Amino acid sequence: MIEIDSKWIEDQLRILKNFTDEGPGITRITYTKPWLKAHEYIKKLMIEEELEVKVDGVGNIIGSFKPKGKLSKRVSTGSHIDSVRNGGNYDGIVGVLSAIEIIRVIKRLKIEIDKQIDVIVFAAEEGERFNIGCLGSKAITGKLTEEQLNSIRDREGKTLLQAIQECGFSGKIDECRIAKGYYNNFIELHIEQGPILESKGKDIGVVTGISAPSRIKVTFKGMAGHSGTVPMDHRRDALIPLAETILEVRRIIEPVKDLAVGTVGFIQVKPNVATIIPEEATAIIEFRSLNKEVKDQLIETILTRIGEISTKNKVDYDAKVIVDEKPVYIPTYIIELIEKVANNLGYKTLRIPSGASHDAAHMMEICDVGMIFIPCKGGYSHMPKEETSIENIVKGVKTLVHTILSI
């Protein structure tokens, strides 16, 4: 019988909690000192388990556990260790520690395997610093370009390539590429990041598909002026059309709210001074959906409305799609396998789509993927209140172990 070392997982969660910038929750942004410390620590854990460890050009860690005899297939599992600003201690980390625990289980029980199992720790799953998410898996699957490395900048003006190289990685994306078919499968364990499993009393979420984000960056350009002396009829306030656009996002989502979501989570105003009329206002609009046609229509509609709003307010604007990813659907055979494994373990399951994007979505470019969700308390995620129980984690790891061994 397979037992999970829950104490080891709890100990590692406590240790990793220390790798963060100051402030509430966890702030472990990729290519910063806290992330580098966590990166080194996870690499050490892999080496302790005698994995063959390599780090590629963007900082992905891949630890390989190989069979002693004939190799029948290669499977992979893992997640990420970076966080959003003031996030939680479970997003991504649970999947990484669970992947390492699989190897520990195999070694403890001396299970003979005929497959190579690779533990992957993806760099920069969160798009926190450079507004490009799942960077590591995009590099692995050939979707990251040299042009992006040299043109994408953070708020301080540093390029993505500079940040990568400052951490000691080469930045050579050809080092990262893994050929299609090299892996037979990739299976990722993750907290749900929503309230559905907990509210329905389910132990395991069997993911059916992964929605994809599209992001539009819009900047309205008006004219600065004294907040007390310029009459209202003479103003070209850049923030007014931005405010109208934010409300428009909510309005156009309403008829399709069962199929898509829309968010404006980033706003920047210049000069951002209380006594000066805003001269420039920028926002990033995000739509997510499992339905590509619905998402495409939302993009077209908001771009049209931005133009109309700009004309009405007599300001200039620039709007462009900066991210446009495709949703993916999990193969039926993997859904059925995870469901069967979890049910045989006595767990209550629910088929569920993922509203968040994950590295698994990009790994679909090179192999068949699956995802296992576990409940998180209150559905909280990307915030300090993010939490799941060790009991939930153990159920998730058991499901993952049996799935990896069976697939």
Secondary structure per residue as TSV (DSSP state, phi and psi in degrees):
chain	resnum	aa	ss	phi	psi
A	1	M	-	360.0	135.4
A	2	I	-	-85.8	122.2
A	3	E	-	-115.2	146.2
A	4	I	-	-101.2	138.8
A	5	D	-	-82.1	83.7
A	6	S	H	-66.2	-32.4
A	7	K	H	-65.2	-41.2
A	8	W	H	-61.3	-44.2
A	9	I	H	-62.8	-44.4
A	10	E	H	-62.7	-40.8
A	11	D	H	-61.7	-43.1
A	12	Q	H	-67.9	-37.1
A	13	L	H	-62.1	-40.1
A	14	R	H	-65.7	-42.1
A	15	I	H	-66.0	-46.6
A	16	L	H	-65.8	-24.2
A	17	K	T	-61.1	-22.9
A	18	N	T	-80.2	-14.8
A	19	F	S	-89.7	83.0
A	20	T	S	-156.9	154.6
A	21	D	-	-73.0	167.5
A	22	E	S	-67.9	156.0
A	23	G	S	119.0	175.2
A	24	P	S	-64.0	148.1
A	25	G	S	65.0	-149.3
A	26	I	B	-113.6	125.3
A	27	T	-	-123.8	97.5
A	28	R	-	-130.6	77.2
A	29	I	-	-79.3	138.2
A	30	T	T	-57.9	141.5
A	31	Y	T	68.1	29.6
A	32	T	S	-119.9	169.9
A	33	K	H	-58.8	-45.4
A	34	P	H	-60.5	-40.2
A	35	W	H	-65.5	-41.8
A	36	L	H	-61.3	-39.2
A	37	K	H	-64.8	-42.8
A	38	A	H	-65.7	-38.8
A	39	H	H	-58.7	-47.7
A	40	E	H	-65.1	-37.8
A	41	Y	H	-67.0	-45.6
A	42	I	H	-64.4	-39.2
A	43	K	H	-60.8	-39.3
A	44	K	H	-63.0	-42.3
A	45	L	H	-60.0	-40.3
A	46	M	H	-65.6	-43.1
A	47	I	H	-63.8	-39.1
A	48	E	H	-59.2	-31.3
A	49	E	T	-90.1	11.3
A	50	E	T	64.8	31.8
A	51	L	-	-78.8	149.7
A	52	E	E	-81.0	108.6
A	53	V	E	-105.2	133.3
A	54	K	E	-135.7	151.7
A	55	V	E	-121.1	127.7
A	56	D	-	-90.6	-169.4
A	57	G	T	-67.6	-17.8
A	58	V	T	-111.9	0.6
A	59	G	-	102.4	7.1
A	60	N	-	-64.1	137.5
A	61	I	E	-104.0	130.9
A	62	I	E	-126.6	118.2
A	63	G	E	-111.4	121.4
A	64	S	E	-104.3	131.5
A	65	F	E	-114.5	116.5
A	66	K	-	-110.9	146.8
A	67	P	-	-71.0	155.4
A	68	K	S	-76.9	-28.0
A	69	G	S	-102.8	-142.9
A	70	K	-	-67.3	139.2
A	71	L	-	-94.0	121.1
A	72	S	-	-98.0	-31.7
A	73	K	E	-164.9	170.0
A	74	R	E	-122.2	129.6
A	75	V	E	-125.0	157.5
A	76	S	E	-137.7	156.8
A	77	T	E	-155.4	163.6
A	78	G	E	146.7	-166.4
A	79	S	E	-168.7	-140.1
A	80	H	E	-133.3	161.9
A	81	I	-	-117.4	-3.4
A	82	D	-	-82.0	162.8
A	83	S	-	-132.9	169.1
A	84	V	-	-79.5	173.5
A	85	R	T	-69.2	128.7
A	86	N	T	56.6	44.7
A	87	G	B	-91.2	-157.0
A	88	G	-	-112.1	-179.9
A	89	N	S	-103.4	16.1
A	90	Y	S	-124.8	-29.7
A	91	D	T	-58.7	114.3
A	92	G	T	85.8	-50.1
A	93	I	H	-58.4	-40.5
A	94	V	H	-58.5	-42.2
A	95	G	H	-66.7	-35.2
A	96	V	H	-69.4	-50.2
A	97	L	H	-64.6	-35.8
A	98	S	H	-64.5	-38.6
A	99	A	H	-63.9	-42.1
A	100	I	H	-67.5	-36.6
A	101	E	H	-63.6	-31.1
A	102	I	H	-56.2	-46.7
A	103	I	H	-64.6	-40.6
A	104	R	H	-63.5	-39.2
A	105	V	H	-62.8	-48.4
A	106	I	H	-58.9	-41.3
A	107	K	H	-72.3	-41.7
A	108	R	H	-61.1	-43.2
A	109	L	T	-93.2	-0.2
A	110	K	T	54.0	45.4
A	111	I	-	-75.9	126.9
A	112	E	-	-82.8	126.4
A	113	I	-	-123.1	157.1
A	114	D	S	-118.2	17.6
A	115	K	E	-128.6	150.3
A	116	Q	E	-83.0	132.5
A	117	I	E	-115.4	118.4
A	118	D	E	-104.1	129.8
A	119	V	E	-95.8	120.2
A	120	I	E	-113.7	127.5
A	121	V	E	-110.6	106.8
A	122	F	E	-79.1	139.7
A	123	A	S	-81.9	141.0
A	124	A	-	54.4	52.3
A	125	E	-	-67.4	-39.6
A	126	E	S	-79.0	142.9
A	127	G	-	-92.8	29.4
A	128	E	T	-60.2	-46.7
A	129	R	T	-90.7	-40.4
A	130	F	T	-115.6	8.4
A	131	N	S	56.3	33.5
A	132	I	-	-136.7	110.1
A	133	G	-	-87.5	163.1
A	134	C	S	53.6	40.7
A	135	L	H	-62.0	-43.2
A	136	G	H	-63.3	-44.8
A	137	S	H	-71.3	-30.3
A	138	K	H	-66.2	-37.3
A	139	A	H	-65.5	-43.1
A	140	I	H	-61.9	-37.7
A	141	T	T	-96.9	9.1
A	142	G	T	80.4	17.8
A	143	K	-	-99.8	-3.4
A	144	L	-	-97.4	135.2
A	145	T	-	-113.0	159.7
A	146	E	H	-60.8	-39.1
A	147	E	H	-60.3	-41.3
A	148	Q	H	-63.9	-42.7
A	149	L	H	-57.8	-35.9
A	150	N	H	-94.1	-16.8
A	151	S	H	-106.7	-28.7
A	152	I	-	-76.3	130.1
A	153	R	B	-127.5	153.7
A	154	D	-	-86.4	-174.9
A	155	R	T	-66.7	-21.1
A	156	E	T	-89.6	-0.2
A	157	G	S	90.9	2.3
A	158	K	-	-78.7	135.6
A	159	T	B	-76.3	160.0
A	160	L	H	-59.4	-42.2
A	161	L	H	-62.9	-41.7
A	162	Q	H	-60.2	-45.2
A	163	A	H	-62.9	-42.0
A	164	I	H	-62.4	-47.7
A	165	Q	H	-71.0	-31.0
A	166	E	H	-63.6	-22.1
A	167	C	T	-90.1	1.5
A	168	G	T	94.4	6.3
A	169	F	-	-94.0	154.2
A	170	S	-	-73.8	-30.0
A	171	G	-	79.6	4.2
A	172	K	-	-84.1	110.2
A	173	I	G	-74.9	-18.4
A	174	D	G	-68.8	-19.7
A	175	E	G	-71.9	-19.5
A	176	C	T	-91.5	-25.9
A	177	R	-	-63.0	130.8
A	178	I	-	-116.6	130.2
A	179	A	-	-68.0	146.7
A	180	K	T	-59.9	131.7
A	181	G	T	93.6	-11.2
A	182	Y	S	-61.2	-46.0
A	183	Y	-	-96.0	141.3
A	184	N	S	-77.8	-38.4
A	185	N	E	-149.9	156.4
A	186	F	E	-130.9	127.2
A	187	I	E	-123.2	127.3
A	188	E	E	-118.6	131.6
A	189	L	E	-100.0	136.0
A	190	H	E	-153.7	151.9
A	191	I	E	-67.4	151.4
A	192	E	-	-63.8	-37.5
A	193	Q	-	69.0	23.1
A	194	G	S	-155.0	177.0
A	195	P	S	-96.4	0.1
A	196	I	H	-68.0	-50.0
A	197	L	H	-60.5	-46.0
A	198	E	H	-63.3	-44.3
A	199	S	H	-67.2	-27.6
A	200	K	H	-96.7	0.8
A	201	G	T	69.0	34.4
A	202	K	-	-103.1	148.4
A	203	D	S	-88.6	-39.5
A	204	I	E	-132.4	130.5
A	205	G	E	-97.2	125.8
A	206	V	E	-99.8	107.3
A	207	V	E	-74.0	131.0
A	208	T	E	-99.4	-24.3
A	209	G	E	-168.3	160.5
A	210	I	E	-123.2	116.3
A	211	S	-	-70.1	161.2
A	212	A	E	-125.9	144.5
A	213	P	E	-86.7	148.7
A	214	S	E	-125.7	137.1
A	215	R	E	-128.9	137.7
A	216	I	E	-118.3	127.6
A	217	K	E	-98.9	121.9
A	218	V	E	-123.2	135.6
A	219	T	E	-128.9	123.2
A	220	F	E	-98.7	137.0
A	221	K	E	-123.0	115.2
A	222	G	-	-114.7	-135.3
A	223	M	-	-139.1	130.4
A	224	A	-	-72.1	159.5
A	225	G	-	-175.2	168.4
A	226	H	B	-68.9	130.4
A	227	S	T	-68.9	-16.2
A	228	G	T	-104.1	-17.3
A	229	T	T	-111.6	-17.1
A	230	V	S	-89.2	117.7
A	231	P	-	-60.0	151.8
A	232	M	G	-58.1	-38.6
A	233	D	G	-71.8	-13.9
A	234	H	G	-101.6	3.5
A	235	R	-	-88.8	147.2
A	236	R	-	-123.5	72.9
A	237	D	-	-82.2	113.6
A	238	A	T	-68.3	-22.0
A	239	L	H	-76.8	-26.5
A	240	I	H	-62.2	-51.7
A	241	P	H	-64.2	-29.3
A	242	L	H	-66.5	-42.3
A	243	A	H	-61.8	-41.7
A	244	E	H	-64.0	-37.0
A	245	T	H	-66.1	-40.7
A	246	I	H	-60.0	-44.3
A	247	L	H	-66.6	-32.7
A	248	E	H	-66.4	-37.0
A	249	V	H	-56.8	-46.5
A	250	R	H	-63.3	-39.0
A	251	R	H	-67.1	-44.1
A	252	I	H	-75.9	-20.7
A	253	I	H	-74.1	-32.0
A	254	E	G	-49.9	-46.9
A	255	P	G	-68.4	-18.8
A	256	V	G	-121.7	25.0
A	257	K	T	-64.4	-17.1
A	258	D	T	-82.2	-10.0
A	259	L	T	-116.7	-17.1
A	260	A	E	-152.9	163.7
A	261	V	E	-132.7	153.9
A	262	G	E	-134.8	140.2
A	263	T	E	-143.0	142.5
A	264	V	E	-119.3	102.3
A	265	G	E	-110.8	-4.7
A	266	F	E	-128.8	125.2
A	267	I	E	-135.9	140.4
A	268	Q	E	-138.8	127.2
A	269	V	E	-120.5	135.6
A	270	K	E	-122.1	136.4
A	271	P	S	-84.7	3.7
A	272	N	-	62.0	46.7
A	273	V	-	-125.0	136.3
A	274	A	T	-60.7	-28.4
A	275	T	T	-99.7	10.5
A	276	I	B	-125.9	132.0
A	277	I	-	-63.1	131.3
A	278	P	-	-58.5	127.6
A	279	E	S	-90.4	-30.6
A	280	E	E	-145.2	138.0
A	281	A	E	-139.4	127.3
A	282	T	E	-124.0	143.6
A	283	A	E	-143.6	157.8
A	284	I	E	-114.7	119.5
A	285	I	E	-96.8	133.4
A	286	E	E	-124.7	133.5
A	287	F	E	-118.2	140.7
A	288	R	E	-132.5	140.6
A	289	S	E	-165.8	155.1
A	290	L	S	-85.5	-9.1
A	291	N	-	-106.8	107.4
A	292	K	H	-63.0	-39.2
A	293	E	H	-63.4	-41.9
A	294	V	H	-62.9	-44.4
A	295	K	H	-64.1	-42.5
A	296	D	H	-61.4	-39.6
A	297	Q	H	-67.0	-37.8
A	298	L	H	-63.0	-41.8
A	299	I	H	-61.8	-48.1
A	300	E	H	-60.4	-42.2
A	301	T	H	-65.9	-46.0
A	302	I	H	-69.5	-33.8
A	303	L	H	-63.9	-39.7
A	304	T	H	-63.5	-45.3
A	305	R	H	-67.4	-34.2
A	306	I	H	-60.8	-42.8
A	307	G	H	-62.3	-42.9
A	308	E	H	-66.4	-41.5
A	309	I	H	-65.6	-39.1
A	310	S	H	-62.6	-45.7
A	311	T	H	-61.4	-45.0
A	312	K	H	-60.0	-37.3
A	313	N	T	-94.1	3.6
A	314	K	T	56.4	45.3
A	315	V	-	-126.9	159.5
A	316	D	E	-86.7	162.8
A	317	Y	E	-152.2	159.6
A	318	D	E	-136.0	126.3
A	319	A	E	-136.6	130.1
A	320	K	E	-147.0	148.3
A	321	V	E	-78.5	119.5
A	322	I	E	-104.1	-17.6
A	323	V	E	-142.8	133.2
A	324	D	E	-150.6	90.7
A	325	E	-	-104.2	156.0
A	326	K	-	-96.1	136.3
A	327	P	-	-67.7	155.8
A	328	V	E	-127.7	153.7
A	329	Y	E	-114.7	135.6
A	330	I	-	-74.6	135.5
A	331	P	-	-57.5	140.7
A	332	T	H	-57.7	-39.7
A	333	Y	H	-64.1	-31.3
A	334	I	H	-76.2	-40.9
A	335	I	H	-56.5	-47.5
A	336	E	H	-67.3	-36.3
A	337	L	H	-66.2	-49.3
A	338	I	H	-60.1	-42.3
A	339	E	H	-61.6	-44.8
A	340	K	H	-63.8	-45.1
A	341	V	H	-59.0	-49.6
A	342	A	H	-64.8	-41.4
A	343	N	H	-65.2	-38.7
A	344	N	H	-64.8	-26.9
A	345	L	T	-82.4	-2.8
A	346	G	T	87.5	17.2
A	347	Y	-	-95.0	148.0
A	348	K	-	-85.6	127.1
A	349	T	E	-115.8	159.9
A	350	L	E	-146.4	128.7
A	351	R	E	-74.3	131.6
A	352	I	E	-150.1	135.9
A	353	P	E	-79.6	155.5
A	354	S	E	-97.0	120.1
A	355	G	S	-78.3	-24.1
A	356	A	S	-90.3	153.1
A	357	S	-	-85.6	153.3
A	358	H	-	-143.6	162.3
A	359	D	H	-58.5	-30.1
A	360	A	H	-55.6	-34.5
A	361	A	H	-61.9	-36.9
A	362	H	H	-81.6	-30.9
A	363	M	H	-63.7	-19.9
A	364	M	T	-59.9	-20.2
A	365	E	T	-66.1	-24.7
A	366	I	T	-121.0	-10.9
A	367	C	S	-164.1	168.2
A	368	D	E	-74.6	139.1
A	369	V	E	-124.3	161.9
A	370	G	E	-143.3	159.4
A	371	M	E	-136.9	141.2
A	372	I	E	-118.5	126.6
A	373	F	E	-105.9	145.8
A	374	I	E	-120.5	155.0
A	375	P	-	-66.9	152.2
A	376	C	-	-125.6	143.6
A	377	K	G	-59.2	123.1
A	378	G	G	68.8	0.2
A	379	G	G	77.1	8.8
A	380	Y	-	-75.2	135.5
A	381	S	-	-157.8	163.3
A	382	H	S	58.1	36.3
A	383	M	S	-161.4	160.8
A	384	P	T	-58.8	-26.7
A	385	K	T	-75.6	-3.5
A	386	E	-	-55.4	130.3
A	387	E	-	-161.0	146.6
A	388	T	-	-143.1	160.3
A	389	S	-	-87.5	158.7
A	390	I	H	-65.7	-29.0
A	391	E	H	-63.6	-42.8
A	392	N	H	-62.4	-43.0
A	393	I	H	-62.3	-44.6
A	394	V	H	-60.0	-43.0
A	395	K	H	-62.4	-39.5
A	396	G	H	-66.2	-42.6
A	397	V	H	-66.5	-41.7
A	398	K	H	-60.2	-42.7
A	399	T	H	-63.2	-42.4
A	400	L	H	-64.6	-47.4
A	401	V	H	-56.7	-51.2
A	402	H	H	-65.6	-33.8
A	403	T	H	-66.9	-45.8
A	404	I	H	-62.9	-41.0
A	405	L	H	-71.3	-26.4
A	406	S	H	-92.7	-26.0
A	407	I	-	-73.1	360.0
